[in-house]
Structure formats: structure tokens, C-alpha cells
Amino acid sequence: MLRIGLTGGIGCGKSTVAGLFSEYGIPVIDADEIAHRLTKPGTPATLDILSAFGPEFAAADGDINRKHLAKHIFNNPAERQRLEAILHPQVRAAIQQQLPRLTAPSCILVIPLLIEAGLQDLVDRVLVVDAEEEIQISRVQKRDGRSEEEIRAILKAQVSRQERLGSADDCIINNGDLSSLREQVKALHETYLSMAEKQPTSG
């Protein structure tokens, strides 16, 4: 199976691209969905995080106050690293558990922090979804209602656009409309099918 690591900065359209690949029957494993599942109220990861950061980051139902924690870590790199040290190994383990169950010729692993977390060894190719920074900010403002200051703090916490593109085997440019995105995904899907035929299994 050809494992494609799909990554990109906030607001670049990773979920949309993953959804377009799934329309071709390509299985998608989403690291953010795994992380959310791992941090439901009462889970070991949630208990570890609240123990590390303190009860002020807990919501009334025992869940993590995600907005409060996100604001805290994006303004404090050391605290962000502490959170990642708790969560990233568990996300990696969950991905590794899911991969053997897949039978398709290729799969998409949506890992926003693929490069930051050093998870490239999980994939055969890195696919970067890229967009202009001002477009990213506009999308996230519309989607999440975040302030520009908060979005820029998130962008600063992620690897630079240049570094991400430098790590890419393939790139999708998402500055335009959905039809342009569909065309790029279709072309890459056909390329990946061809590659998968030549590389039917991954190490």
C-alpha cells in the first residue's frame, strides 16, 4: 500500500482535499480525528494532559477546555512541546494500528504536524496542500471565528511555508476554486494508482 502523508498549514484545505480523495474510494486516516478521540473525557490522554497542565484547563464535564489550552500553548512553545510529548506518541500508535487493516492500493494520512512531529517515516510520500497566507487567514476567520492575531500565532507555531514545501514530494495549490482542486486531486490520484501498482506493499 502506498501511504500518502497529507499536510499543510492551517486553512490550506487539507480536509477538503482528503474528502476529494475519499470520493475515489481511497481510505483516509485523520490524525486530528484520532487526537480528538484520544482526548475525550476520562481517557488516559485527557487525564495525562490535565495532570500535566492543571485543573484550570478542564471543562465542567471533565473534557479539556480546548480553546483555553490552544491559546495557552500557541503563546508558549515549551508548553506546546509538553502537550505534544503526551499526545504525539499515542496518535502515532493509533495510526500504526489502523494501517494493517486497510486493503486499498493507497491511503491518505492527514497529519497537520507531519513535519513538525517528525512522522515522515509513517508515509511513502509527502503531499503538501499550499495556499497564500492571507487566504489561509481569511478562511480560518470565516470557519472558526478566530482573530487574525490568534491565527498568526498558530501559523508562527507551525513550520514555515518554505520548509513545508521543501519537504514535499507532491503539492496541491489551493488558492482557487473547488473545480481546480478537483482537477489536481484527480491527476494525483491517477499518479498514485500507477505508483501503487509498482509498489504494492510498504515496508
C-alpha positions as CSV (number, residue, x, y, z in Angstrom):
1,M,0.0,0.0,0.0
2,L,1.2,3.5,-0.9
3,R,0.9,5.7,2.1
4,I,0.5,9.4,1.3
5,G,1.1,11.9,4.1
6,L,-1.2,14.9,3.5
7,T,-0.1,18.0,5.4
8,G,-0.3,21.8,5.1
9,G,-0.8,24.9,7.2
10,I,-4.0,25.9,8.9
11,G,-6.7,26.9,6.5
12,C,-5.0,25.4,3.4
13,G,-7.8,22.9,2.8
14,K,-6.4,19.6,4.0
15,S,-9.8,18.2,4.9
16,T,-11.3,19.2,1.6
17,V,-8.5,17.6,-0.3
18,A,-8.8,14.4,1.8
19,G,-12.6,14.3,1.1
20,L,-11.9,14.5,-2.6
21,F,-9.5,11.6,-2.5
22,S,-12.1,9.6,-0.5
23,E,-14.6,10.1,-3.4
24,Y,-12.3,7.7,-5.3
25,G,-12.6,5.1,-2.6
26,I,-9.2,6.0,-1.0
27,P,-9.2,5.4,2.7
28,V,-8.4,8.4,4.9
29,I,-6.8,8.3,8.4
30,D,-7.0,11.7,10.1
31,A,-4.6,12.4,12.9
32,D,-6.8,15.3,14.2
33,E,-9.8,12.9,14.5
34,I,-7.6,10.4,16.3
35,A,-6.3,13.1,18.7
36,H,-9.9,14.2,19.4
37,R,-10.9,10.7,20.1
38,L,-7.9,10.1,22.4
39,T,-8.8,13.2,24.4
40,K,-12.4,12.6,25.2
41,P,-13.4,13.0,28.9
42,G,-11.9,10.3,31.1
43,T,-9.4,8.9,28.6
44,P,-5.8,8.2,29.6
45,A,-4.6,11.0,27.3
46,T,-7.0,13.5,28.8
47,L,-6.1,12.6,32.3
48,D,-2.4,12.9,31.5
49,I,-2.9,16.3,29.9
50,L,-5.0,17.7,32.8
51,S,-2.5,16.3,35.3
52,A,0.4,18.0,33.4
53,F,-1.3,21.3,32.8
54,G,-3.7,21.6,35.8
55,P,-7.4,21.7,36.6
56,E,-7.8,25.2,35.2
57,F,-7.7,23.6,31.7
58,A,-10.7,21.3,32.5
59,A,-14.2,21.9,31.4
60,A,-17.2,21.2,33.6
61,D,-17.9,17.9,32.0
62,G,-14.3,16.6,32.5
63,D,-13.4,17.4,28.9
64,I,-10.4,19.6,28.1
65,N,-11.1,23.3,27.6
66,R,-9.6,23.1,24.1
67,K,-9.8,26.8,23.3
68,H,-8.1,27.8,26.6
69,L,-5.4,25.2,26.1
70,A,-4.9,26.1,22.5
71,K,-4.4,29.8,23.4
72,H,-2.0,28.8,26.2
73,I,0.3,26.5,24.1
74,F,0.4,28.7,21.0
75,N,1.8,31.5,23.1
76,N,4.2,29.2,24.9
77,P,6.4,26.9,22.8
78,A,7.7,25.0,25.8
79,E,4.1,24.2,26.9
80,R,3.2,23.2,23.3
81,Q,6.1,20.7,23.3
82,R,4.9,19.3,26.6
83,L,1.5,18.7,25.2
84,E,2.9,17.1,22.0
85,A,5.1,14.8,24.1
86,I,2.0,13.4,25.7
87,L,-0.2,13.2,22.6
88,H,2.0,12.5,19.6
89,P,3.2,9.0,20.6
90,Q,-0.4,8.0,21.2
91,V,-1.5,9.4,17.8
92,R,1.4,7.6,16.1
93,A,0.5,4.3,17.8
94,A,-3.2,4.6,16.7
95,I,-2.2,5.3,13.1
96,Q,0.1,2.2,13.1
97,Q,-2.8,0.1,14.5
98,Q,-5.1,1.2,11.7
99,L,-2.8,0.8,8.7
100,P,-2.6,-3.0,8.6
101,R,-6.4,-3.2,8.4
102,L,-6.5,-1.3,5.1
103,T,-6.6,-3.2,1.8
104,A,-6.7,-0.4,-0.8
105,P,-3.8,0.3,-3.1
106,S,-3.2,3.6,-1.4
107,C,-4.3,5.6,1.6
108,I,-4.2,9.2,2.8
109,L,-2.8,10.0,6.2
110,V,-3.9,13.5,7.1
111,I,-1.3,14.7,9.6
112,P,-1.2,18.5,10.0
113,L,2.0,18.3,12.1
114,L,3.6,15.7,9.9
115,I,6.9,17.6,9.6
116,E,6.9,19.3,13.0
117,A,6.3,15.9,14.7
118,G,8.8,14.1,12.5
119,L,6.3,11.5,11.4
120,Q,7.6,11.2,7.8
121,D,8.7,7.6,8.5
122,L,5.0,6.7,8.5
123,V,4.5,7.6,4.9
124,D,5.9,6.9,1.4
125,R,5.2,10.3,0.0
126,V,4.5,13.8,1.4
127,L,1.7,15.7,-0.2
128,V,1.5,19.4,0.8
129,V,-1.6,21.4,0.4
130,D,-0.5,25.0,0.0
131,A,-2.2,28.4,0.0
132,E,-1.2,32.0,0.2
133,E,-1.0,33.2,3.8
134,E,-3.7,35.9,3.5
135,I,-6.1,33.3,2.1
136,Q,-5.3,31.0,5.0
137,I,-6.1,33.7,7.5
138,S,-9.4,34.6,5.7
139,R,-10.5,31.0,5.6
140,V,-9.9,30.4,9.3
141,Q,-11.6,33.6,10.3
142,K,-14.7,32.6,8.4
143,R,-14.5,29.0,9.6
144,D,-13.6,29.3,13.3
145,G,-14.2,33.0,14.1
146,R,-10.6,33.3,15.4
147,S,-8.9,36.7,15.5
148,E,-6.1,37.5,13.0
149,E,-3.7,37.7,15.9
150,E,-4.6,34.2,17.1
151,I,-4.3,32.8,13.6
152,R,-0.9,34.3,13.0
153,A,0.3,32.8,16.3
154,I,-0.8,29.4,15.0
155,L,1.0,30.0,11.7
156,K,4.1,31.0,13.6
157,A,4.0,27.9,15.7
158,Q,3.9,25.7,12.6
159,V,6.9,25.1,10.3
160,S,7.3,27.8,7.6
161,R,5.6,27.5,4.3
162,Q,9.0,27.3,2.6
163,E,10.2,24.5,4.9
164,R,6.9,22.5,4.3
165,L,7.1,22.9,0.6
166,G,10.8,21.8,0.7
167,S,9.7,18.6,2.3
168,A,7.0,17.9,-0.3
169,D,7.1,15.1,-2.9
170,D,3.9,16.5,-4.3
171,C,2.0,19.7,-3.9
172,I,-1.6,20.9,-4.4
173,I,-2.1,24.7,-4.7
174,N,-5.4,25.7,-3.1
175,N,-5.7,29.4,-3.9
176,G,-8.7,29.0,-6.3
177,D,-12.0,27.3,-6.5
178,L,-13.2,23.7,-5.9
179,S,-13.0,22.7,-9.6
180,S,-9.3,23.5,-9.7
181,L,-8.8,21.4,-6.6
182,R,-10.8,18.5,-8.1
183,E,-8.6,18.5,-11.2
184,Q,-5.4,18.5,-9.1
185,V,-6.7,15.6,-6.9
186,K,-7.8,13.6,-9.9
187,A,-4.3,13.9,-11.5
188,L,-2.6,12.9,-8.3
189,H,-5.0,10.0,-7.7
190,E,-4.1,8.6,-11.1
191,T,-0.4,9.1,-10.4
192,Y,-0.7,7.3,-7.0
193,L,-2.6,4.4,-8.6
194,S,0.2,3.9,-11.1
195,M,2.8,4.1,-8.3
196,A,0.9,1.7,-6.1
197,E,0.9,-0.9,-9.0
198,K,4.7,-0.7,-9.0
199,Q,4.9,-0.7,-5.2
200,P,2.1,-2.9,-3.9
201,T,3.4,-3.1,-0.4
202,S,5.1,-0.7,2.0
203,G,7.9,-1.6,4.3
